[in-house]
Amino acid sequence: MLKVDQPLNLDKLKVFAAGVDHSEGVTVTLDGTLYAGGEAGQIYRIDNDQPVTVANLAGFMLGLASDALNRVYAIDSANKCVWRYDPLTQESTKWLEGPNNMPLNVPNWGSFGPDGSYYLTDSGSWNESDGLIWVKHPHEALKIFTRESPNFPNGCAVSYDGTKLFVVESAPSSICEININPDGSAGTRRILIELGNLVPDGIREVEDGSLIISFFQPNLVAHLTKEGVLVTLALDPQGVLLFAPTNFDFMGVDRKTIVFANLGCWHLTRANFNIAGVLPHFPTSELIGS
């Protein structure tokens, strides 16, 4: 049963990185560097809480991920591709595009698994249930992982043990999990919670196996407990500190500091709810295949 408590907890939120251009995605690399994207194709590195533009690729950056070499994988929904930015060379190259006979439609968010596989949501059209999820297994071409998550698949996260892909479906909205079979194929899809008129966007697993979810509307961050109860962590009805929060990542030695992208404004938001996130998977270049 859906239950949303109503504490605002705005005192737990702090604005920083003023000047980012309507960021949709953030990633914290293995060395602790924070990156964010921009709606005109920017990739920002955040230095001392200030954004520094390290690339501008004339697109619209959505999801960000990173690997064991601290390279950033930025999904560009305008150019229908995934860029890879290398901080050592300061160069950006196209890392992934759709097959020639089926280009990416609305590439949105990507997440690495422990074996180096990269799962990519392709959202489709709003309320049309025509989305799908791609996968790029190491040393293989991009292919469809599943069509069984069609309802505007948005944020996603591979579980810490690598056996499940958690997926946000935004329209109609729900949180689901898809089993990842030992051979890398998609297993069953299970709905964890249906969310009515809420618009979820980002998702990450925390240490006890439960989930934190960000909601584009109504400017909400919530904890989905293992018992299936949705508990508010922060809610900003005025949209001052959280304004259309999309995706997020954990920072710090204890991984309890969370950084949120806000698609509706020009800053990032930092919070600490005393909940530790699990480490994402940072694949090596050997696993990725390059």
JORAMO-V28854 format. One record per residue. N is the residue number from 1. RES is the residue in one small letter. PHI is phi in radians with two decimals (none if undefined). Layout:
n=N res=RES phi=PHI
n=N res=RES phi=PHI
This chain:
n=1 res=m phi=none
n=2 res=l phi=-1.28
n=3 res=k phi=-2.42
n=4 res=v phi=-2.08
n=5 res=d phi=-1.27
n=6 res=q phi=-2.10
n=7 res=p phi=-1.16
n=8 res=l phi=-1.38
n=9 res=n phi=0.95
n=10 res=l phi=-1.20
n=11 res=d phi=-1.20
n=12 res=k phi=-1.55
n=13 res=l phi=-1.86
n=14 res=k phi=-2.41
n=15 res=v phi=-1.44
n=16 res=f phi=-2.70
n=17 res=a phi=0.96
n=18 res=a phi=-1.08
n=19 res=g phi=1.92
n=20 res=v phi=-1.17
n=21 res=d phi=-1.64
n=22 res=h phi=0.83
n=23 res=s phi=-1.19
n=24 res=e phi=-1.82
n=25 res=g phi=-2.32
n=26 res=v phi=-2.39
n=27 res=t phi=-2.56
n=28 res=v phi=-1.90
n=29 res=t phi=-1.32
n=30 res=l phi=-1.04
n=31 res=d phi=-1.51
n=32 res=g phi=1.58
n=33 res=t phi=-1.43
n=34 res=l phi=-1.74
n=35 res=y phi=-2.13
n=36 res=a phi=-2.43
n=37 res=g phi=-1.81
n=38 res=g phi=-2.38
n=39 res=e phi=-1.36
n=40 res=a phi=-1.90
n=41 res=g phi=1.65
n=42 res=q phi=-1.40
n=43 res=i phi=-2.08
n=44 res=y phi=-1.90
n=45 res=r phi=-1.74
n=46 res=i phi=-1.72
n=47 res=d phi=-1.93
n=48 res=n phi=0.88
n=49 res=d phi=1.20
n=50 res=q phi=-2.10
n=51 res=p phi=-1.37
n=52 res=v phi=-2.15
n=53 res=t phi=-1.31
n=54 res=v phi=-1.84
n=55 res=a phi=-2.74
n=56 res=n phi=-2.48
n=57 res=l phi=-1.96
n=58 res=a phi=0.91
n=59 res=g phi=-2.45
n=60 res=f phi=-2.61
n=61 res=m phi=-1.42
n=62 res=l phi=-1.90
n=63 res=g phi=-1.23
n=64 res=l phi=-2.17
n=65 res=a phi=-2.49
n=66 res=s phi=-2.61
n=67 res=d phi=-2.05
n=68 res=a phi=-1.22
n=69 res=l phi=-1.70
n=70 res=n phi=1.16
n=71 res=r phi=-1.40
n=72 res=v phi=-1.86
n=73 res=y phi=-1.89
n=74 res=a phi=-1.97
n=75 res=i phi=-1.43
n=76 res=d phi=-1.97
n=77 res=s phi=-1.29
n=78 res=a phi=-1.36
n=79 res=n phi=-1.59
n=80 res=k phi=0.99
n=81 res=c phi=-2.73
n=82 res=v phi=-2.07
n=83 res=w phi=-1.58
n=84 res=r phi=-2.09
n=85 res=y phi=-1.76
n=86 res=d phi=-1.85
n=87 res=p phi=-1.19
n=88 res=l phi=-1.28
n=89 res=t phi=-1.65
n=90 res=q phi=1.04
n=91 res=e phi=-1.93
n=92 res=s phi=-2.04
n=93 res=t phi=-2.28
n=94 res=k phi=-1.26
n=95 res=w phi=-1.71
n=96 res=l phi=-2.61
n=97 res=e phi=-2.36
n=98 res=g phi=-1.28
n=99 res=p phi=-1.04
n=100 res=n phi=-1.02
n=101 res=n phi=-1.57
n=102 res=m phi=-2.73
n=103 res=p phi=-1.11
n=104 res=l phi=-1.02
n=105 res=n phi=-1.71
n=106 res=v phi=-2.23
n=107 res=p phi=-1.08
n=108 res=n phi=-2.17
n=109 res=w phi=-2.45
n=110 res=g phi=-2.24
n=111 res=s phi=-2.52
n=112 res=f phi=-1.50
n=113 res=g phi=-1.72
n=114 res=p phi=-1.16
n=115 res=d phi=-1.60
n=116 res=g phi=1.61
n=117 res=s phi=-1.18
n=118 res=y phi=-2.07
n=119 res=y phi=-1.76
n=120 res=l phi=-2.26
n=121 res=t phi=-1.37
n=122 res=d phi=-2.18
n=123 res=s phi=-1.23
n=124 res=g phi=1.36
n=125 res=s phi=-1.69
n=126 res=w phi=-1.07
n=127 res=n phi=1.11
n=128 res=e phi=-1.78
n=129 res=s phi=0.91
n=130 res=d phi=-2.11
n=131 res=g phi=-1.47
n=132 res=l phi=-2.73
n=133 res=i phi=-2.21
n=134 res=w phi=-1.69
n=135 res=v phi=-2.49
n=136 res=k phi=-2.05
n=137 res=h phi=-1.34
n=138 res=p phi=-0.94
n=139 res=h phi=1.14
n=140 res=e phi=-2.19
n=141 res=a phi=-1.35
n=142 res=l phi=-1.07
n=143 res=k phi=-2.56
n=144 res=i phi=-1.28
n=145 res=f phi=-1.45
n=146 res=t phi=-2.82
n=147 res=r phi=-1.85
n=148 res=e phi=-1.51
n=149 res=s phi=-2.27
n=150 res=p phi=-1.59
n=151 res=n phi=-1.52
n=152 res=f phi=0.89
n=153 res=p phi=-1.02
n=154 res=n phi=-2.18
n=155 res=g phi=-1.12
n=156 res=c phi=-2.60
n=157 res=a phi=-2.70
n=158 res=v phi=-1.37
n=159 res=s phi=-1.08
n=160 res=y phi=-1.04
n=161 res=d phi=-1.50
n=162 res=g phi=1.35
n=163 res=t phi=-1.70
n=164 res=k phi=-2.44
n=165 res=l phi=-1.96
n=166 res=f phi=-1.45
n=167 res=v phi=-2.29
n=168 res=v phi=-1.53
n=169 res=e phi=-1.92
n=170 res=s phi=-1.67
n=171 res=a phi=-2.76
n=172 res=p phi=-1.10
n=173 res=s phi=-1.63
n=174 res=s phi=-2.86
n=175 res=i phi=-2.00
n=176 res=c phi=-2.33
n=177 res=e phi=-2.25
n=178 res=i phi=-2.10
n=179 res=n phi=-1.14
n=180 res=i phi=-1.82
n=181 res=n phi=-1.20
n=182 res=p phi=-0.97
n=183 res=d phi=-1.53
n=184 res=g phi=1.57
n=185 res=s phi=-1.42
n=186 res=a phi=-1.43
n=187 res=g phi=-1.68
n=188 res=t phi=-1.29
n=189 res=r phi=-1.76
n=190 res=r phi=-2.25
n=191 res=i phi=-1.39
n=192 res=l phi=-1.49
n=193 res=i phi=-2.83
n=194 res=e phi=-1.69
n=195 res=l phi=-2.12
n=196 res=g phi=1.03
n=197 res=n phi=-1.57
n=198 res=l phi=-1.20
n=199 res=v phi=-2.10
n=200 res=p phi=-1.30
n=201 res=d phi=-2.39
n=202 res=g phi=-1.91
n=203 res=i phi=-2.66
n=204 res=r phi=-2.61
n=205 res=e phi=-1.51
n=206 res=v phi=-2.01
n=207 res=e phi=-1.09
n=208 res=d phi=-1.55
n=209 res=g phi=1.55
n=210 res=s phi=-1.45
n=211 res=l phi=-2.29
n=212 res=i phi=-1.86
n=213 res=i phi=-2.27
n=214 res=s phi=-1.78
n=215 res=f phi=-2.12
n=216 res=f phi=-0.90
n=217 res=q phi=-2.44
n=218 res=p phi=-1.84
n=219 res=n phi=0.97
n=220 res=l phi=-2.22
n=221 res=v phi=-2.14
n=222 res=a phi=-2.40
n=223 res=h phi=-1.93
n=224 res=l phi=-1.63
n=225 res=t phi=-1.23
n=226 res=k phi=-1.15
n=227 res=e phi=-1.50
n=228 res=g phi=1.48
n=229 res=v phi=-1.74
n=230 res=l phi=-1.67
n=231 res=v phi=-2.04
n=232 res=t phi=-1.16
n=233 res=l phi=-1.75
n=234 res=a phi=-2.74
n=235 res=l phi=-2.47
n=236 res=d phi=-2.12
n=237 res=p phi=-1.06
n=238 res=q phi=-1.52
n=239 res=g phi=1.15
n=240 res=v phi=-1.65
n=241 res=l phi=-1.66
n=242 res=l phi=-1.97
n=243 res=f phi=-2.36
n=244 res=a phi=0.98
n=245 res=p phi=-1.13
n=246 res=t phi=-1.93
n=247 res=n phi=-1.98
n=248 res=f phi=-2.73
n=249 res=d phi=-2.58
n=250 res=f phi=-1.71
n=251 res=m phi=-2.28
n=252 res=g phi=1.56
n=253 res=v phi=-1.06
n=254 res=d phi=-1.56
n=255 res=r phi=0.96
n=256 res=k phi=-1.83
n=257 res=t phi=-1.51
n=258 res=i phi=-1.98
n=259 res=v phi=-1.95
n=260 res=f phi=-1.90
n=261 res=a phi=-1.48
n=262 res=n phi=-2.14
n=263 res=l phi=-1.16
n=264 res=g phi=-1.52
n=265 res=c phi=-2.65
n=266 res=w phi=-2.05
n=267 res=h phi=-2.63
n=268 res=l phi=-1.75
n=269 res=t phi=-2.25
n=270 res=r phi=-1.92
n=271 res=a phi=-2.59
n=272 res=n phi=-2.45
n=273 res=f phi=-1.90
n=274 res=n phi=1.05
n=275 res=i phi=-2.18
n=276 res=a phi=-1.63
n=277 res=g phi=-1.46
n=278 res=v phi=-1.40
n=279 res=l phi=-1.15
n=280 res=p phi=-1.23
n=281 res=h phi=-1.54
n=282 res=f phi=-1.95
n=283 res=p phi=-1.25
n=284 res=t phi=-1.35
n=285 res=s phi=-1.12
n=286 res=e phi=-1.14
n=287 res=l phi=-1.16
n=288 res=i phi=-1.15
n=289 res=g phi=1.81
n=290 res=s phi=-2.92
